[in-house]
Structure formats: C-alpha cells, structure tokens
Amino acid sequence: MYVRRGPRSGLFTIVAVHSTVRGPSLGGCRMWTYDDNRAAVRDALRLSEGMTYKSAVAGLPLGGGKGVIVLRPGEELDARRRRAALLDFGETVERLRGTYVTAEDVGTSTRDMTVIAKTTGHVSGLSRRSGGSGDPSPFTALGVVHAIEATLERAFGDPSPRGRTVAVVGLGHVGLRVAKLLHRAGAELLVADIDRTKRAEAEALGWRWTTPAKAMTAAVDVLVPCALGGVLDHESVPRLQAPAIAGAANNQLASADVADLLREREILWAPDFVANAGGIVNIAVELEPGGYDPTRAKARTAEIGDTLRRVYDDAAAAGTTPLAAATALARRNLR
C-alpha cells in the first residue's frame, strides 16, 4: 500500500498491490469521492484483492492491484486540477517501479490514461492511436455475454439468449453494451437505471423500462447486475425470482455467505470476477510481446465462457457454491 499526496493537485493518491505472484499487479485508477482517506484505503485494498482473483482465475500472467485518486465530498475538479491529479497519480505509479500497472476505472477514461502516461510508463488501456487497446468496456461486455450463455446452458440446457427474458440493471458503458448484444441475440429485455434520461433510448430499442428495485426481483430467466456492487444480500436474495444471475458489476455479494443462500434457493450465480474479466483480458493482450491484436483479444475473451463452465462443473462435483469453486481455481493458479 502506497499513499502519497500529489504536489500539483493536493489530492491523495493511493496504490494497493495485493499480489505479484503471477506477474505485475494490474488494476484500474479509480477517481472517486470518499468521506476520508481510511475509506479510500479500505476500498483500494478490497478491490486489489478482487483483481488478483480475477487475473488468476482467467489464467493471466498478472497480479492484482488498484489505484485511487481521492476526491473530497462536494469537490468538483476543473480541467486544470483534474490534469494535475492525473499527473500526480502517474508519479505515484512510477515510484513503484513496475510492480503496478494502471488502467482506466470508475471516474477515469482512456483519455486520462494518456495524461497519466506523461509521468509513468506503467500504464495500459491507452487509445488505439497511441498503440493501446482503447476503451475496455466492449470486451468487458462481450465477456459478460459469454458468461450469460454459459449460465443459460447450465440452467436451461441451451446457451442461446434467443427468446429468454433478461433483466439488465444498470445501463452504463458496460451494461448498455451487454443489453445491445443480448438484444441482437434475440433476448427479451427488461432494463433499469437510476438515470431516467436513458429511458427514451431503451424504449426506442423496444426494451421494457422499470426501476432498479423492480428489475432485481422480476420474474425473468436471468438477472444481469451491471451497476454497483453489494446488491445481493440477505434481504434481496429471498425476493429474487430469476433462476440465474450473471452480470458485470463487481462485488455483487454483500458478503461471502450470500453465495450459500443463493445455492439454497437453487439460484445459479456466475461469480462476478469470472464473468466481468473481459476488460482485463483485453488489457493483458495489450501487454503481450508484439503489441495489441483485437482478434486475439476477442478469442481470449470468449474463453470466459469455458472458464465459467469449468467453475460450474467443479462446484457440482464438490457439492459447493460457484464462488467457492472459482476461488479454489484462482488459488490453484496462484500456487
């Protein structure tokens, strides 16, 4: 854990390195508002651990890390100070001498990575023009769709989304792409987002609009959480009607024991760090010798479905949850 106050912006920058067993730790730079630095440190530590398991279960030659630029409550950055914060964060990354490689995350973009790259070489997710892989969200979405197909296959015996009812909760960069891919595949969509301005676009595409709370408990074939984490807990799970869940949101379970509750209710849940690994898989291709190849990235992202099928097989064989099986697979890969 490295915490440093940026000399240009005055903002605290944090990098948490959880593991470098399989390679340099990779994790996005999150620009987010926290009540205090302790909350930011806890978030960075939690997210870096998740990145370790995400990389390990996908078999990538990478470890897990996370970066945070800490905004204060009520604070909005103008363009000058935002640039200063990004440059400060780049210097923090550089001080770790390659043990951590950064990328975009919540609150940052491909354009921001170009700014960070001015003060460190340990940055990925650069624009295609700069020789990088660009926005990772299309690959995250593609990987989630492969995970949904593997989950449908296990739950219903057929991987095709055609004719299946799907509730997508959260229409951000990834969620909207997931919804569009499922729509093209013939799924019937129920969608929700806290941002009501997205309703017009959704209804123009023929999707049914509802509130996030109603979408979570709708009687659909598969629930696809693509917004914030912690949505599956001891209060929400008893109300679920979907027999399968696979989505892009990180940390979907409020606590690990919720996985047991899902199993007791015979709800098939795709561990989030397996399902949403497409972005990091894409970035891993960018870091390979020879440079980035989108065709290779798509092929590697498709392997998420096969990984999830293995997780489901392992869980069934051991009589345990998909979470336990995925964690065990990640730990074997870490050894």
Backbone hydrogen bonds, N-H to C=O, Kabsch-Sander energy under -0.5 kcal/mol:
donor,donor_aa,acceptor,acceptor_aa,energy
2,Y,15,V,-2.8
4,R,13,T,-2.6
6,G,4,R,-0.6
6,G,11,L,-3.2
10,G,6,G,-2.0
13,T,4,R,-3.4
14,I,68,V,-2.9
15,V,2,Y,-2.4
16,A,66,K,-2.9
17,V,15,V,-0.5
18,H,16,A,-0.6
18,H,64,G,-2.4
19,S,64,G,-1.5
25,S,99,T,-2.5
26,L,63,G,-1.8
27,G,101,V,-1.8
29,C,103,A,-3.0
30,R,28,G,-0.7
30,R,67,G,-3.1
31,M,29,C,-0.5
31,M,106,V,-2.0
32,W,30,R,-0.7
32,W,69,I,-1.7
34,Y,71,L,-2.1
40,A,36,D,-1.4
41,V,37,N,-2.6
42,R,38,R,-2.4
43,D,39,A,-2.1
44,A,40,A,-2.5
45,L,41,V,-2.5
46,R,42,R,-2.4
47,L,43,D,-2.7
48,S,44,A,-2.3
49,E,45,L,-1.7
50,G,46,R,-1.7
51,M,47,L,-1.9
52,T,48,S,-1.6
53,Y,49,E,-1.8
54,K,50,G,-2.2
55,S,51,M,-2.5
56,A,52,T,-2.4
57,V,53,Y,-2.8
58,A,54,K,-1.2
59,G,56,A,-1.3
60,L,55,S,-2.6
62,L,60,L,-1.7
63,G,24,P,-2.4
64,G,19,S,-0.8
65,G,26,L,-1.3
66,K,16,A,-2.0
67,G,28,G,-2.6
68,V,14,I,-2.7
69,I,30,R,-2.8
70,V,12,F,-2.6
70,V,68,V,-0.6
71,L,32,W,-2.9
71,L,69,I,-0.6
75,E,72,R,-2.3
82,R,78,D,-2.5
83,R,79,A,-2.1
84,A,80,R,-1.9
85,A,81,R,-2.4
86,L,82,R,-2.1
87,L,83,R,-2.4
88,D,84,A,-2.3
89,F,85,A,-2.4
90,G,86,L,-2.2
91,E,87,L,-1.8
92,T,88,D,-1.8
93,V,89,F,-2.4
94,E,90,G,-2.3
95,R,91,E,-1.6
96,L,93,V,-1.5
97,R,94,E,-1.7
98,G,93,V,-0.5
99,T,96,L,-1.7
101,V,25,S,-3.2
102,T,122,H,-2.1
103,A,27,G,-0.6
105,D,29,C,-0.7
108,T,105,D,-2.3
113,M,109,S,-1.6
114,T,110,T,-1.3
115,V,111,R,-1.2
116,I,112,D,-2.5
117,A,113,M,-2.2
118,K,115,V,-1.8
119,T,116,I,-2.0
120,T,116,I,-0.7
123,V,121,G,-1.4
124,S,102,T,-2.6
130,S,127,S,-0.7
131,G,128,R,-1.8
132,G,127,S,-2.7
134,G,126,L,-3.3
139,F,136,P,-0.9
140,T,136,P,-2.0
141,A,137,S,-2.6
142,L,138,P,-2.1
143,G,139,F,-2.5
144,V,140,T,-2.0
145,V,141,A,-2.1
146,H,142,L,-2.0
147,A,143,G,-2.1
148,I,144,V,-2.6
149,E,145,V,-2.4
150,A,146,H,-2.1
151,T,147,A,-2.2
152,L,148,I,-2.9
153,E,149,E,-2.3
154,R,150,A,-1.7
155,A,151,T,-2.5
156,F,152,L,-3.3
157,G,152,L,-0.6
157,G,153,E,-1.5
158,D,152,L,-0.8
163,G,186,G,-2.6
164,R,161,P,-2.4
166,V,188,E,-2.7
167,A,222,V,-2.1
168,V,166,V,-0.6
168,V,190,L,-2.3
169,V,167,A,-0.6
169,V,224,V,-2.3
170,G,168,V,-0.7
170,G,192,A,-3.2
176,L,172,G,-2.3
177,R,173,H,-0.6
178,V,174,V,-2.6
179,A,175,G,-2.5
180,K,176,L,-2.2
181,L,177,R,-2.4
182,L,178,V,-2.4
183,H,179,A,-2.3
184,R,180,K,-2.2
185,A,181,L,-1.3
186,G,183,H,-1.5
187,A,182,L,-2.5
188,E,164,R,-2.9
189,L,187,A,-0.6
190,L,166,V,-2.8
191,V,208,R,-3.2
192,A,168,V,-1.7
193,D,210,T,-0.5
196,R,194,I,-0.9
198,K,195,D,-1.6
199,R,196,R,-1.6
202,A,198,K,-2.0
203,E,199,R,-2.8
204,A,200,A,-2.1
205,L,201,E,-1.1
205,L,202,A,-0.5
206,G,203,E,-1.3
207,W,202,A,-2.3
208,R,189,L,-2.4
210,T,191,V,-1.9
215,A,211,T,-2.5
216,M,212,P,-2.1
217,T,213,A,-0.9
218,A,215,A,-1.1
220,V,218,A,-1.7
221,D,165,T,-1.5
222,V,165,T,-1.6
223,L,244,A,-2.6
224,V,167,A,-3.3
226,C,169,V,-3.1
226,C,224,V,-0.5
230,G,251,N,-3.0
232,L,252,Q,-2.7
233,D,231,V,-0.7
237,V,233,D,-2.4
239,R,236,S,-1.4
240,L,236,S,-0.6
240,L,237,V,-1.5
245,I,268,L,-2.8
246,A,223,L,-2.3
248,A,225,P,-0.6
249,A,225,P,-2.6
254,A,232,L,-2.9
258,V,255,S,-1.8
259,A,256,A,-1.7
261,L,257,D,-1.3
262,L,258,V,-2.4
263,R,259,A,-1.9
264,E,260,D,-2.5
265,R,261,L,-1.6
266,E,263,R,-1.6
267,I,262,L,-2.8
268,L,243,P,-2.6
268,L,266,E,-0.6
269,W,267,I,-0.6
270,A,245,I,-2.7
274,V,271,P,-1.7
275,A,271,P,-2.3
276,N,272,D,-2.6
277,A,274,V,-1.1
279,G,276,N,-0.6
281,V,277,A,-2.4
282,N,278,G,-2.3
283,I,279,G,-2.0
284,A,280,I,-2.3
285,V,281,V,-1.6
286,E,282,N,-1.4
287,L,283,I,-1.4
288,E,285,V,-1.1
291,G,288,E,-1.7
297,A,293,D,-2.1
298,K,294,P,-2.3
299,A,295,T,-1.9
300,R,296,R,-2.3
301,T,297,A,-2.3
302,A,298,K,-1.9
303,E,299,A,-0.6
303,E,300,R,-0.8
304,I,301,T,-1.8
305,G,302,A,-1.1
306,D,302,A,-0.6
307,T,303,E,-2.6
308,L,304,I,-2.4
309,R,305,G,-2.0
310,R,306,D,-2.0
311,V,307,T,-2.1
312,Y,308,L,-2.7
313,D,309,R,-2.3
314,D,310,R,-2.9
315,A,311,V,-2.5
316,A,312,Y,-2.3
317,A,313,D,-2.5
318,A,314,D,-2.1
319,G,315,A,-1.0
320,T,315,A,-2.3
325,A,321,T,-2.2
326,A,322,P,-2.8
327,T,323,L,-2.5
328,A,324,A,-2.2
329,L,325,A,-2.1
330,A,326,A,-2.4
331,R,327,T,-2.4
332,R,328,A,-2.2
333,N,329,L,-2.1
334,L,330,A,-2.0
335,R,331,R,-1.7
